[in-house]
């Protein structure tokens, strides 16, 4: 976990590089999508705060089984963004409630759904390749391949940061890509870099790795910011490194932030 001292673009918060063992867990193949988050809003009436309070730009949840994404016509398979850490937690709680409704024998047991820890996220992003620089390989040379945006054959279509391949970026604008637009990593997980920053369960500390336990680390016991990983559609190539760490207040929301769900091993 973390990066070696000579990794291009490295920050000191990514070290020291260290060995970590995580318990068995599952992670969503995709980010939670617009259509999935809308279902949550329709069933619960939950009301996220707006991304832009001045323009009142954000998710609309008027109740009565109605809900609307931040932008008119937003594609259903885009990753849900404009969400803070609290919104992600509310979605997870809804999932767990649905599980308990169908499996009453679980009682008040926690989970099984949750946000991933930072260590789990990085383990998953590496796809079984220790020391990989990016989810698509170890160089940035292929990022701007003209084939990246419209190749139908996933065997020749690696991950790419969306800003580098979409033609409209030349006009100074780009956005997210539909979930699963590009090939999965070695674990079968899609969009682990370059679509939206993903909230994790962990509190952030710049020196966390110096005292991180080797077994299933879960971050500091408290803090002011939560760890986000994976970078977004608006970031430069070196920010898309697997080891890149960032953080935001749990109340922060932007067009760059979304999440995916982790799950404990299914209870027997």
C-alpha positions in Angstrom: 0.0 0.0 0.0 1.3 3.5 -0.8 4.0 4.5 -3.2 7.8 4.3 -3.3 9.8 7.4 -2.8 10.7 7.6 -6.5 7.2 7.4 -7.9 6.4 10.2 -10.3 3.9 12.7 -8.9 4.2 11.2 -5.4 3.3 13.1 -2.2 4.8 12.4 1.2 1.3 11.4 2.5 1.6 8.3 0.3 4.4 6.8 2.4 5.9 4.9 3.8 5.0 2.1 1.4 4.0 -0.9 3.5 2.4 -4.3 3.5 -1.3 -4.6 4.4 -3.6 -7.6 4.7 -7.3 -7.1 4.3 -10.1 -9.5 5.3 -12.3 -11.0 2.6 -14.8 -8.4 1.2 -16.8 -7.6 -1.9 -16.8 -4.3 -3.8 -19.3 -2.9 -6.3 -18.2 -3.5 -9.9 -19.3 0.1 -10.6 -19.9 3.4 -8.9 -23.4 3.8 -7.7 -25.2 5.2 -10.7 -27.7 8.0 -11.3 -30.5 5.5 -11.7 -29.6 3.6 -8.5 -29.4 6.8 -6.5 -32.7 8.0 -7.9 -34.4 4.7 -6.8 -33.1 5.4 -3.3 -34.5 9.0 -3.3 -37.9 7.8 -4.7 -38.3 5.2 -2.0 -37.1 7.2 0.9 -37.7 10.9 0.1 -34.2 11.6 1.2 -33.1 15.1 0.3 -29.4 15.8 -0.4 -28.3 19.4 -0.1 -27.6 21.2 -3.4 -24.1 21.2 -5.0 -24.6 24.9 -5.8 -27.0 26.6 -3.3 -27.1 29.8 -5.3 -28.4 28.1 -8.4 -30.2 25.4 -6.4 -28.4 22.8 -8.5 -28.6 19.3 -7.0 -30.7 16.3 -6.6 -34.4 16.9 -6.3 -36.5 14.8 -4.0 -40.0 16.3 -3.7 -41.6 13.1 -2.3 -44.5 11.1 -3.6 -42.2 8.6 -5.4 -40.6 11.4 -7.5 -36.9 12.3 -7.8 -34.7 14.0 -10.3 -30.9 14.2 -11.0 -29.0 17.5 -10.8 -29.1 18.0 -14.6 -32.0 17.5 -16.9 -31.5 14.5 -19.1 -28.6 13.2 -17.0 -27.8 9.6 -18.3 -29.0 6.9 -15.9 -25.7 5.0 -16.1 -23.5 8.0 -15.2 -22.0 7.7 -11.8 -24.0 9.5 -9.2 -22.1 12.6 -8.2 -22.8 15.9 -6.4 -22.9 13.8 -3.2 -21.2 14.2 0.2 -20.1 11.5 2.6 -23.3 11.7 4.5 -25.3 11.1 1.4 -23.3 7.9 0.7 -23.9 6.7 4.2 -27.6 7.3 3.9 -27.7 5.2 0.7 -25.8 2.4 2.5 -28.2 2.5 5.4 -31.1 2.2 2.9 -29.5 -0.9 1.3 -28.9 -2.5 4.7 -32.5 -1.9 5.7 -33.7 -3.6 2.5 -31.4 -6.6 3.3 -32.9 -6.9 6.8 -36.4 -6.7 5.4 -35.7 -9.7 3.2 -33.6 -11.6 5.8 -35.2 -10.9 9.2 -32.9 -13.6 10.7 -30.1 -11.0 10.6 -31.8 -9.0 13.3 -30.0 -5.8 14.2 -26.6 -7.0 12.9 -24.6 -4.3 11.2 -24.1 -4.3 7.5 -23.5 -6.1 5.3 -23.1 -3.0 3.1 -20.8 -0.1 3.9 -18.2 2.2 2.3 -14.8 0.6 1.7 -11.8 1.4 3.9 -8.9 3.1 2.2 -6.9 -0.1 2.3 -9.7 -2.1 0.8 -10.1 0.5 -2.0 -6.4 0.5 -2.9 -6.2 -3.3 -2.8 -9.2 -3.5 -5.1 -7.9 -0.7 -7.5 -4.6 -2.6 -8.0 -6.5 -5.6 -9.4 -3.9 -8.1 -8.1 -0.9 -6.2 -9.5 1.5 -5.1 -6.8 3.2 -1.8 -7.4 1.1 -0.8 -10.5 1.2 2.9 -11.2 -2.2 3.2 -12.9 -5.1 0.9 -13.2 -4.3 0.6 -17.0 -0.6 0.0 -16.6 2.7 1.7 -15.6 3.0 4.6 -18.2 0.9 7.5 -19.3 1.9 7.0 -22.9 -1.4 5.4 -24.0 -3.7 7.7 -22.2 -4.5 9.9 -25.2 -5.1 7.0 -27.7 -7.7 8.1 -30.2 -9.2 4.6 -29.9 -10.1 5.1 -26.3 -13.4 6.8 -26.7 -15.1 4.6 -29.4 -13.5 1.2 -29.4 -16.1 -1.6 -29.0 -13.7 -4.4 -28.2 -12.9 -4.4 -24.5 -9.8 -6.5 -25.2 -8.1 -3.5 -26.7 -9.7 -0.8 -24.6 -7.9 -0.1 -21.3 -8.9 2.5 -18.7 -8.4 6.1 -19.7 -9.1 9.4 -17.9 -12.1 10.8 -19.6 -10.8 14.3 -20.0 -8.0 13.0 -22.2 -10.1 11.1 -24.7 -13.4 12.9 -25.2 -13.3 15.3 -28.1 -15.3 18.0 -26.3 -12.5 18.4 -23.8 -10.7 20.4 -26.5 -13.3 23.0 -26.0 -12.5 23.1 -22.3 -15.4 20.9 -21.2 -15.7 17.2 -20.3 -17.8 15.1 -17.9 -18.2 11.7 -16.4 -18.5 8.5 -18.5 -21.2 5.9 -18.2 -20.4 3.1 -15.8 -18.4 0.4 -17.4 -17.5 2.4 -20.6 -13.9 1.1 -20.4 -12.3 -2.3 -19.6 -12.3 -3.7 -16.0 -9.2 -4.2 -14.0 -7.8 -7.6 -12.9 -10.5 -8.0 -10.3 -13.3 -7.2 -12.7 -13.9 -3.7 -11.3 -14.7 -0.8 -13.5 -13.8 2.9 -13.4 -11.5 2.7 -10.4 -9.8 5.8 -11.6 -10.8 8.9 -13.6 -14.6 9.0 -13.4 -15.4 10.3 -9.9 -13.5 10.6 -6.6 -14.9 7.9 -4.4 -15.7 8.4 -0.7 -14.2 5.8 1.7 -15.1 5.1 5.3 -11.8 6.3 6.7 -10.9 9.5 8.4 -7.9 11.2 6.8 -4.5 11.8 8.4 -1.4 12.8 6.4 0.8 10.5 8.5 -1.6 7.6 8.8 0.7 5.2 7.0 3.4 5.7 9.6 1.3 4.0 12.3 -1.0 1.9 10.1 -1.6 -1.6 11.4 -0.7 -4.4 9.1 -4.0 -6.2 9.5 -7.1 -4.7 8.0 -6.3 -1.0 8.8 -9.3 1.3 9.1 -7.7 4.7 9.4 -7.6 7.1 12.4 -10.3 6.9 15.1 -11.4 10.5 14.4 -10.6 13.5 12.2 -12.0 16.4 10.2 -11.9 15.0 6.7 -12.7 11.6 5.0 -10.4 10.0 2.5 -11.4 10.0 -1.1 -9.7 7.9 -3.7 -9.7 7.3 -7.5 -9.5 10.8 -8.9 -12.0 12.3 -11.3 -12.8 13.2 -14.9 -11.2 16.6 -14.3 -7.8 15.5 -13.1 -4.4 15.5 -14.8 -2.8 12.0 -15.5 -0.5 11.8 -12.5 -3.4 12.5 -10.2 -4.9 9.2 -11.5 -2.2 7.1 -9.9 -3.5 4.3 -7.7 -1.5 5.6 -4.7 -2.9 9.1 -4.9 -4.7 10.1 -1.7 -7.0 13.0 -1.1 -9.5 14.1 1.4 -12.6 16.3 1.9 -14.9 17.3 4.7 -17.8 14.9 5.1 -20.1 17.9 4.2 -18.3 18.6 1.0 -20.1 17.9 -2.2 -19.1 18.6 -5.8 -19.6 17.3 -9.4 -16.4 15.3 -8.9 -17.4 13.1 -6.0 -19.4 9.9 -5.8 -19.0 6.4 -4.3 -19.3 2.7 -4.6 -20.4 0.2 -2.0 -18.4 -2.5 -0.2 -19.9 -5.6 1.4 -18.8 -7.8 4.2 -18.8 -11.5 3.4 -22.4 -12.7 3.2 -23.5 -14.0 6.6 -24.1 -17.7 6.6 
